[in-house]
Structures are given as structure tokens and as C-alpha cells.
């Protein structure tokens, strides 16, 4: 997705840029990333969103390095897939 091609259908991908989301969040921010011992971090997380303009598939990528590190350590219930 990040390279501009959809991983599902091979269609063209657009990256979300600019704009304001509900609750005053700006583009590239979202709530609800659990990484602090099960308590939701109330500050928005930085992320990127990509959308296939052919099939509608979309992906979000968290870009907050600290939250990714804490999730990798198992905080907030994150664990390797079984």
C-alpha cells in the first residue's frame, strides 16, 4: 500500500492528507491505541492511512515509535500472533 499499489487488487492507492476528523483530531492522528498496561492512551497516535481507489481496501499504519516499542514489549495486551 505504501508504494502506491493495492496489495489486494493491484489498483492505485491514495494517501490521506490534511483535513480534520471528529472530536478535533487532525489528519494523521487517532485515539485508542492500547500500550500502557491496558489503559488506553488518551493522546492521539500518529498514523498514516492508505486507501485503494479501485476496491476500497484501506490500511492504517501507526507511526508513533514509542507506542510501537511499548506494544512490542507486551504492554496493553499486545503479544505475538499464535
C-alpha positions as CSV (number, residue, x, y, z in Angstrom):
1,X,0.0,0.0,0.0
2,X,2.7,2.4,0.9
3,X,4.3,2.1,-2.6
4,X,1.1,3.3,-4.2
5,X,-0.2,-0.2,-5.3
6,X,-3.0,-2.1,-3.6
7,X,-1.9,-5.4,-2.1
8,X,-5.4,-6.8,-2.7
9,X,-6.2,-5.9,-6.3
10,X,-3.2,-4.1,-7.7
11,X,-5.2,-0.8,-8.0
12,X,-4.0,2.7,-7.4
13,X,-3.7,3.9,-3.8
14,X,-4.3,7.3,-2.3
15,X,-2.7,8.5,1.0
16,X,-4.9,10.6,3.3
17,X,-3.5,14.1,3.7
18,X,-4.9,17.1,5.6
19,X,-8.4,17.6,7.0
20,X,-10.0,17.4,10.4
21,X,-11.5,14.3,12.0
22,X,-14.4,14.1,14.5
23,X,-13.5,15.2,18.1
24,X,-10.9,17.7,16.8
25,X,-8.4,15.1,15.7
26,X,-6.2,16.2,12.7
27,X,-5.2,14.0,9.8
28,X,-2.6,11.6,10.9
29,X,-4.0,11.2,14.5
30,X,-6.3,8.7,16.0
31,X,-7.3,7.7,19.6
32,X,-7.5,4.2,21.0
33,X,-4.0,2.7,20.9
34,X,-3.6,0.5,24.0
35,X,0.0,0.2,25.1
36,X,0.2,1.4,28.7
37,X,-0.5,-1.6,30.8
38,X,-4.0,-1.9,29.5
39,X,-5.0,1.7,29.9
40,X,-5.9,3.5,26.7
41,X,-3.6,6.3,25.9
42,X,-5.8,9.3,25.5
43,X,-3.4,11.3,23.4
44,X,-3.9,10.7,19.7
45,X,-1.4,8.4,18.0
46,X,0.3,9.4,14.8
47,X,-0.5,7.2,11.8
48,X,-0.8,7.0,8.0
49,X,-3.9,5.9,6.1
50,X,-3.9,4.5,2.6
51,X,-7.0,3.7,0.5
52,X,-7.3,1.8,-2.7
53,X,-9.3,3.9,-5.1
54,X,-10.3,0.7,-7.1
55,X,-11.5,-1.8,-4.5
56,X,-11.9,0.3,-1.3
57,X,-9.4,-1.6,0.8
58,X,-7.7,0.6,3.4
59,X,-4.8,0.3,5.8
60,X,-3.6,2.3,8.8
61,X,0.0,2.3,10.0
62,X,0.9,3.6,13.4
63,X,4.0,5.8,13.2
64,X,4.5,6.6,16.9
65,X,7.8,4.8,17.6
66,X,7.3,4.9,21.4
67,X,3.9,3.2,21.2
68,X,5.2,0.6,18.8
69,X,8.1,-0.1,21.2
70,X,5.8,-0.5,24.2
71,X,3.5,-2.8,22.2
72,X,6.5,-4.9,21.2
73,X,7.3,-5.2,24.9
74,X,3.8,-6.6,25.6
75,X,2.2,-3.5,27.2
76,X,-1.6,-3.2,26.8
77,X,-2.1,-6.8,26.0
78,X,-0.1,-6.9,22.7
79,X,1.5,-10.3,22.0
80,X,2.9,-12.2,19.0
81,X,0.2,-13.9,17.0
82,X,-0.4,-17.5,17.9
